[in-house]
Amino acid sequence: MRNNLPDELRNSLTDYKLRGTQLTEDATYGSDYVNVIFNLQTPRVSGKKIYVFGAMSDWQLRPEFELIWDAENEIYLCEALLKQGFFDYMFVTVDRQGNIDDRTIDGSWADTENDYSFLVYFRDFGSTYDRLVGYQNFNSLLN
């Protein structure tokens, strides 16, 4: 299979495991920005594009956040220049009609089961201890 990565991304891939991130060389903003390489190791998704999606992309499907399939390494890659900081993001797929799906890559955990125990205590005026006066178990799927 032919590797279809652009040269600038191929060069970044060559040593991304060694450097992780690379500071830009422009002194006017070099201390504030960093080239970040996003990589997603997953089987190839046919008929859909994959994007890095979140506040850093202004919740938009921006071309610089589209992941490119690297057939040689069997991994999706994207490199973006970001201001240093904390970023919350997810990987989304986009079909030919432009529909965004955030479950293809990570799945859905909406039906995750959780068990909760509620304990209610009471301390009488002048007392030196708490008394258990109520107890209830709750299951998120059953109740």
Secondary structure by P-SEA (a helix, b strand, c coil): ccccccaaaaaaacccccccbbbbccccccccccbbbbbbbccccccccccccccccccccccccbbbbcccccccbbbbbbcccbbbbbbbbbcccccccccccccccccbbbbbbbbbbbbccccccccccbbbbbbcccc
